[in-house]
Amino acid sequence: MVILPVENRIKFILHGESTLLILLIMELEEKVKELIKWYMDTYGVNKDQAVRDIESVMLRISHK
């Protein structure tokens, strides 16, 4: 059993395979936040522009 804190101080108790899935999603979310920050710092754009640009690239990759 794993108790994971999430936004708004709500806690979920997860069991079995769902625990692994949630942990992977949380790790991915952190990596995406790091990517957005890196993109903003590197290209001098705001968060909205960084998200739009990254989404655009992800869509192009997924359609290949």
C-alpha positions as CSV (number, residue, x, y, z in Angstrom):
1,M,0.0,0.0,0.0
2,V,1.3,3.5,-0.9
3,I,-0.2,6.8,0.2
4,L,0.5,9.5,-2.3
5,P,-0.1,13.2,-1.7
6,V,-1.7,15.0,-4.6
7,E,-2.8,18.6,-5.2
8,N,-5.2,20.2,-2.8
9,R,-3.9,18.0,0.0
10,I,-6.1,15.1,-1.1
11,K,-4.6,11.6,-0.5
12,F,-5.3,8.4,-2.4
13,I,-4.5,4.9,-1.1
14,L,-3.4,2.8,-4.1
15,H,-3.0,-1.0,-4.4
16,G,-1.2,-3.3,-6.8
17,E,-0.7,-2.3,-10.5
18,S,-2.4,1.0,-10.1
19,T,0.4,2.1,-7.7
20,L,3.0,1.5,-10.3
21,L,1.0,3.4,-13.0
22,I,0.4,6.4,-10.7
23,L,4.1,6.5,-9.8
24,L,5.1,6.4,-13.5
25,I,2.6,9.2,-14.3
26,M,4.0,11.3,-11.4
27,E,7.5,10.8,-12.7
28,L,6.5,11.7,-16.2
29,E,4.7,14.8,-14.9
30,E,7.9,15.9,-13.2
31,K,10.0,15.4,-16.3
32,V,7.5,17.4,-18.4
33,K,7.7,20.3,-15.8
34,E,11.5,20.2,-16.1
35,L,11.3,20.2,-19.9
36,I,8.9,23.2,-19.9
37,K,11.3,25.1,-17.5
38,W,14.3,24.2,-19.6
39,Y,12.5,25.4,-22.8
40,M,11.4,28.7,-21.2
41,D,15.0,29.4,-19.9
42,T,16.6,28.3,-23.2
43,Y,14.4,30.1,-25.6
44,G,13.2,33.0,-23.4
45,V,9.5,32.3,-23.9
46,N,6.6,32.3,-21.4
47,K,5.0,29.1,-20.1
48,D,2.1,29.2,-22.5
49,Q,4.3,29.5,-25.5
50,A,6.6,26.7,-24.2
51,V,3.6,24.4,-23.7
52,R,2.3,25.2,-27.2
53,D,5.6,24.5,-28.8
54,I,6.2,21.3,-26.9
55,E,2.7,20.0,-27.7
56,S,3.2,20.8,-31.3
57,V,6.4,18.7,-31.4
58,M,4.8,15.9,-29.5
59,L,1.9,15.8,-32.0
60,R,4.3,15.7,-35.0
61,I,6.2,12.8,-33.4
62,S,3.1,10.9,-32.6
63,H,1.9,11.2,-36.2
64,K,5.1,9.7,-37.7
